């Protein structure tokens, strides 16, 4: 499966060692997504854990069917065949992506 996967969109994915699908945000840039066999993603969860690395996503954002959180400490690389080919909805807003960028910097101890 080599569909078009777009940055800032959320897709259903199968994470390694998990037996269920979960939503994940594509973080890698589109020019990379078009050429590579993998994409960089941030998995999402509905389990609320306070912390500087989780970014709250409201129901409806990116097509999510319930409130969730982007787990920015859990950034990972996935083969494209682990993603369903259609995004859940439209892209996340620039403001939300900025929150995610800040959380990533904290999670990687660059800030």
N, C-alpha and C positions, 0 to 999 in steps of 0.2 A: 504494500500500500504506500503510494507516494503522493498523497493528496496535497493540496495547498494548505499549509498550516500557517496561521498568522499570529504575530506577536500581539500581546494584550488581549487575546481571545481565550476563552475557557473551553476545554474539550474534555470528554470522558476518556479516561486512560485506565490501563491495567498496570499497576505498579508491580515491580518484581516482589515476589514473596507474599503478595496479597491475592486473595481469591475473589475480590470484588472490583467493580469499576469505581472510580472516584473522579471528581472533577479536578482539573489541573490547569493552571495558567501558563501559557507559552510565554517564555521570557526571551528566547533567542530572537535575533533580528530576522526579518523576512528574507533578506538576501541569503542568509545562512540556511534558513529553513527550506528555501527553494533548491539548494544544492546538496545539502548533507542528508544522510540517511537517519539522522537523529535530530531531536529538538531538546532544548533546555526548558524544563518545566518547574513550577512550584506547585506541589500538591495542595489541595484544599481539604478542609475537614469541617465537620459540623460540631465537633467537640471543642467547646470553648475553654481555652487555657490562657489565663492572663500572661502576658510577657511581651517584651519589646520586639519579638520576631514574628508574631502573628498579626496580620493585618485583617481587620474585620471587613467582610464583604456582605452587604445587605442582600436579602432576597430580591431577585430581579436583576441585580448587577451581573453583567456578562451572561445572563440567561440562567443564573442559579435559581433553583426552585425553593431554596430555604437559606436562612442566614448561615454564613460559613466564615472560615478564616483561611487566608493564604499562609501556609507554614513556611515562612521564608528561611528558616534554619534547615529546611529539608530539600533544598534545591537539588535537582538531579537531571541526568541525561537519559532520555528514553529513545528507543528505536521507534520510528514512525508507525510501525505495524502494531504498536501498543496503544495507539490512539484511534478513536472513532473519527471518521473523516470530516464531520460537520461540527462547527462550533455550537455551543449551547445558545449563544446570542451574540450581541455586538461587543465591541472592544470595551475594556475598562476605561474610565476617564483618565485624563492626564493627571489630575489631582490624586486619584487612587494609585496610579503607577508611581507617582512621586513618593507616596507613603510606602509602597513596596520597595522602592529603591533605598529609602532610608532604613527600612527594616533589614534588608539584605546587607547593607554596610555594617549595621550593628551585629548581625548574626555572624558575619565574617571577621568581626573585630577590626574593621577599617575606620571606625569612627570613634 
